[in-house]
């Protein structure tokens, strides 16, 4: 086989020599242009939509949170159960953390039946969004607080955890958060206005700071306390919480 | 016979009659895709946007110690690498450069460094970080394709010696 024929059959990395070179260049620039437009569109949209949005989805700068007294004025958990219950079960959690999802859907209902519904303990939820790894966790925490404004924190908490695999993977979950609010019968305009603002960013940021001061390193972290005592850290299982409460009650 | 050889020699001295190398066009398109992937990762690494990661654990990879080389984010190296390949490939299809052996070999050299570096990063994901970043894997696949598309430059360089 001659070199010319061989190149014709197997190629030489070059287009066949012909006047079609110009047409090929035109086609190439069209493809390059299409890739450029697509790339600029996707990257530009990602950056632009974040920059133009007034929705606060990250912790905010707050002065004075190093002062425990000031921190405790802003940090606030959401309580469930009898406010006068002798025991407090405190959770530091991240709505985007799968472990917290497992705790919320599998352990917490049993815990409530055994301790909260019976008046033995109250449950307190503190936000601890792991913002370095969970891009939507802070916004989810704010969304739950927006639902709390309409006295639906706990149903919203449950729906966020149940739907976690869906909203965690989308680029912007704000629309899904609004849909959940609608499903729960919340005032959509009020919820939407709250979500697309910086409302509750201070509380969520302060709760995170409280977690750091308590040396919380992961989620879910469960503490059990009696009265005003320092919390005892327990395993985030029903058995772990039972043991922790039993130790508190026995004065251990 | 003499006439035919003479025509062939004359043709080889008229670069404008030879069509632009198709493999360089492929490298240009793939490099442009790489530039945008690297820009997307760079925008995330400087805190402009959250990263969308359908499968894998992009955040784990991007927040690891391997995401920076000293003070330089790895995606910035990607932007520079893919950008250089893009410039070389586009230059390499221009009438005055399309017969250039130097541009082809420079492109191949850069693609070889690129494929070795992305292979190293993929190894880190698999064996050290134990997490996968879908964008990084896509980038590694793109760089491999760029390397493969650059290989005809070897034959072209040898033929024209």
Interface residues (C-beta under 8 A of the other chain):
Chain A: X12 X13 X14 X15 X16 X17 X18 X20 X21 X24 X25 X28 X31 X32 X35 X36 X38 X39 X40 X42 X43 X46 X47 X50 X51 X57 X132 X133 X134 X135 X136 X169 X170 X171
Chain B: X11 X17 X18 X19 X20 X21 X22 X23 X25 X28 X29 X32 X33 X35 X36 X39 X40 X43 X48 X49 X50 X51 X52 X53 X54 X59 X60 X63 X93 X151 X152 X153 X155 X156 X159
